[in-house]
Amino acid sequence: MANPKHRHSSARGGIRRTHWKLKLAALSRCEQCQAPKLPHHACSNCGSYRGRKVFEVNN
């Protein structure tokens, strides 16, 4: 297995790590209440999933 022969500078390591960012979660709108929600998840605002009531929301 190859081993590094010289130390990388911190700037070079920073250039390599430029793409180590967190991505924003993709949000979609609920069909019932139009609140933002995660795709393929039940809506936490109204409790529906794909047009059906899945759970009761306690407010």
C-alpha positions as a Python dict, from the first residue, in 0.01 Angstrom:
ca = {
    (1, 'M'): (0, 0, 0),
    (2, 'A'): (132, 344, -91),
    (3, 'N'): (229, 583, 187),
    (4, 'P'): (272, 960, 155),
    (5, 'K'): (635, 1068, 128),
    (6, 'H'): (577, 1433, 222),
    (7, 'R'): (336, 1621, 446),
    (8, 'H'): (52, 1809, 274),
    (9, 'S'): (14, 2175, 367),
    (10, 'S'): (-304, 2284, 544),
    (11, 'A'): (-406, 2483, 235),
    (12, 'R'): (-385, 2170, 21),
    (13, 'G'): (-593, 1977, 271),
    (14, 'G'): (-847, 2259, 272),
    (15, 'I'): (-870, 2246, -107),
    (16, 'R'): (-942, 1873, -86),
    (17, 'R'): (-1209, 1927, 181),
    (18, 'T'): (-1402, 2202, -5),
    (19, 'H'): (-1681, 1957, -93),
    (20, 'W'): (-1729, 1828, 263),
    (21, 'K'): (-2043, 2036, 317),
    (22, 'L'): (-2382, 1940, 444),
    (23, 'K'): (-2658, 1946, 187),
    (24, 'L'): (-2995, 2105, 257),
    (25, 'A'): (-3281, 1864, 298),
    (26, 'A'): (-3509, 1847, -4),
    (27, 'L'): (-3854, 1965, 102),
    (28, 'S'): (-4188, 1913, -67),
    (29, 'R'): (-4535, 2050, 8),
    (30, 'C'): (-4809, 1856, 184),
    (31, 'E'): (-5108, 1787, -42),
    (32, 'Q'): (-5358, 1862, 237),
    (33, 'C'): (-5224, 2165, 423),
    (34, 'Q'): (-4941, 2287, 194),
    (35, 'A'): (-4692, 2283, 483),
    (36, 'P'): (-4329, 2196, 399),
    (37, 'K'): (-4241, 1833, 474),
    (38, 'L'): (-3977, 1576, 393),
    (39, 'P'): (-4057, 1365, 86),
    (40, 'H'): (-4184, 1009, 158),
    (41, 'H'): (-4272, 1111, 516),
    (42, 'A'): (-4604, 1183, 683),
    (43, 'C'): (-4682, 1549, 737),
    (44, 'S'): (-4612, 1653, 1095),
    (45, 'N'): (-4855, 1944, 1065),
    (46, 'C'): (-5175, 1760, 966),
    (47, 'G'): (-5078, 1391, 1003),
    (48, 'S'): (-5158, 1282, 647),
    (49, 'Y'): (-4958, 1079, 397),
    (50, 'R'): (-5054, 1045, 29),
    (51, 'G'): (-5403, 1183, 88),
    (52, 'R'): (-5483, 955, 385),
    (53, 'K'): (-5495, 1045, 754),
    (54, 'V'): (-5216, 840, 916),
    (55, 'F'): (-5204, 974, 1271),
    (56, 'E'): (-5381, 1225, 1490),
    (57, 'V'): (-5193, 1549, 1560),
    (58, 'N'): (-5204, 1685, 1917),
    (59, 'N'): (-5188, 2064, 1920),
}
